Amino acid sequence: MTNKGRLLGIDHGLKRIGLAVSDASGLIARELSIIQRTSNTADFEKINRAAKEQRVMGIVVGLPINSEAKPGDYTQGDTVKRWIERFAQTTPLPIVTWDEQLTSIDAHELAIQKKRKMREPYDDLAARLILQSYLDAVRDGLTSFIEE
């Protein structure tokens, strides 16, 4: 994969939204910022501003998959899907979802490695891990790069 363009990774949470961005070659993700949730309108504006500033060409949103959910159960994944539908109305960029299973645990371990304080949020690190997982899958041929 060469010069595919930069991507924005999103870890959607009820209190915060973590953002990460890839390099222009689409190989490496790094944490970008954490948005404290206020309203969808304000949150979408901040995400779109970050996407514009980082010159991204697509967005990867972590989707929690609950393999134990029964048909008809309402899950966090359903909440994220509804949020994505609303967000998609505010951006011309293509959006894909990516399984974020176990990302919080890995992000917590990464926060410890980076010597973050115990109570300091690490949603940006979770976004980085989601985005890096997606980039690795593209590199390994397990999925295709986001097309504009």
Wavefront OBJ file of the C-alpha trace (Angstrom):
o trace
v 0.000 0.000 0.000
v 1.614 3.247 -1.062
v 0.339 6.801 -0.792
v -3.243 5.772 -0.159
v -3.795 8.794 2.043
v -4.280 9.596 5.681
v -7.102 8.100 7.720
v -8.762 9.250 10.921
v -9.486 6.605 13.551
v -12.308 7.081 16.040
v -12.981 5.388 19.364
v -16.572 6.322 20.214
v -17.404 6.535 23.891
v -20.288 7.822 25.955
v -18.150 10.478 27.676
v -15.235 10.931 25.268
v -14.251 10.346 21.646
v -10.685 9.303 20.934
v -9.043 10.342 17.674
v -6.007 8.922 15.899
v -4.510 9.577 12.490
v -2.397 7.563 10.088
v 0.617 8.692 8.146
v 0.152 9.484 4.442
v 1.403 6.048 3.394
v -1.289 4.360 5.484
v 1.184 2.284 7.484
v 1.373 3.787 10.963
v -1.286 5.207 13.270
v -0.623 7.678 16.063
v -2.890 9.129 18.718
v -4.239 12.586 17.954
v -6.632 13.903 20.611
v -9.559 13.276 22.926
v -12.861 15.090 22.558
v -14.983 15.536 25.675
v -18.534 14.784 24.520
v -20.976 17.688 24.665
v -23.511 17.352 21.831
v -23.499 15.526 18.521
v -23.413 18.846 16.681
v -20.353 20.100 18.581
v -18.662 16.705 18.537
v -19.166 16.271 14.786
v -17.812 19.772 14.202
v -14.633 18.968 16.172
v -14.146 15.657 14.361
v -14.646 17.265 10.954
v -12.237 20.064 11.868
v -9.601 17.486 12.869
v -10.210 15.563 9.640
v -9.718 18.727 7.598
v -6.607 19.818 9.528
v -5.065 16.361 9.128
v -6.100 16.163 5.459
v -7.644 12.708 5.836
v -9.440 10.936 3.024
v -11.453 8.473 5.108
v -12.575 7.574 8.616
v -12.373 4.295 10.545
v -14.746 3.987 13.498
v -14.311 1.267 16.098
v -17.424 -0.887 16.391
v -17.939 -2.929 19.553
v -19.027 -6.452 18.648
v -20.898 -8.384 21.338
v -20.763 -12.043 20.363
v -22.934 -12.962 23.355
v -25.844 -10.691 22.372
v -29.097 -12.456 21.545
v -31.258 -11.427 18.594
v -33.279 -8.379 19.609
v -30.807 -7.283 22.306
v -29.815 -3.622 22.101
v -26.023 -3.338 22.290
v -23.344 -0.658 22.435
v -22.677 -1.559 18.814
v -26.209 -0.421 17.958
v -25.536 2.902 19.691
v -22.339 3.386 17.681
v -24.093 2.485 14.412
v -26.795 5.109 15.076
v -24.093 7.669 15.928
v -22.256 6.852 12.668
v -25.466 7.331 10.665
v -25.833 10.823 12.147
v -22.144 11.656 11.748
v -22.148 10.492 8.103
v -24.665 13.241 7.331
v -22.064 15.856 8.337
v -19.051 14.671 6.351
v -18.317 13.893 2.704
v -15.621 11.415 3.783
v -16.187 7.675 3.488
v -16.618 5.880 6.825
v -15.892 2.238 7.590
v -16.355 0.364 10.842
v -13.726 -1.876 12.348
v -14.007 -4.384 15.188
v -12.667 -2.825 18.374
v -12.862 -5.941 20.518
v -10.320 -5.878 23.394
v -9.074 -2.432 22.344
v -9.745 -0.918 25.786
v -7.580 -3.524 27.498
v -4.742 -3.032 25.014
v -5.101 0.765 25.245
v -4.840 0.578 29.041
v -1.612 -1.425 28.719
v -0.276 1.088 26.184
v -1.159 3.957 28.538
v 0.915 2.276 31.254
v 3.842 1.881 28.821
v 3.565 5.574 27.938
v 3.561 6.393 31.670
v 0.175 8.083 31.629
v -1.381 8.755 34.994
v -3.865 6.133 36.217
v -6.937 8.369 35.893
v -5.840 10.048 32.661
v -8.126 9.050 29.744
v -6.658 6.960 26.972
v -9.425 7.071 24.365
v -6.906 8.440 21.841
v -4.763 5.345 22.370
v -7.801 3.122 21.778
v -8.445 5.018 18.527
v -4.811 4.486 17.567
v -5.106 0.737 18.166
v -8.349 0.509 16.168
v -6.805 2.401 13.270
v -3.548 0.441 13.400
v -5.481 -2.849 13.360
v -7.335 -1.676 10.264
v -4.112 -0.549 8.550
v -2.460 -3.887 9.357
v -5.429 -5.772 7.889
v -5.193 -3.700 4.699
v -1.460 -4.381 4.488
v -2.066 -8.113 5.006
v -4.771 -8.171 2.314
v -7.581 -8.983 4.759
v -9.603 -5.911 3.790
v -9.382 -3.164 1.210
v -8.372 0.423 1.714
v -11.177 2.946 1.985
v -12.162 4.167 -1.449
v -13.299 7.768 -1.898
l 1 2 3 4 5 6 7 8 9 10 11 12 13 14 15 16 17 18 19 20 21 22 23 24 25 26 27 28 29 30 31 32 33 34 35 36 37 38 39 40 41 42 43 44 45 46 47 48 49 50 51 52 53 54 55 56 57 58 59 60 61 62 63 64 65 66 67 68 69 70 71 72 73 74 75 76 77 78 79 80 81 82 83 84 85 86 87 88 89 90 91 92 93 94 95 96 97 98 99 100 101 102 103 104 105 106 107 108 109 110 111 112 113 114 115 116 117 118 119 120 121 122 123 124 125 126 127 128 129 130 131 132 133 134 135 136 137 138 139 140 141 142 143 144 145 146 147 148
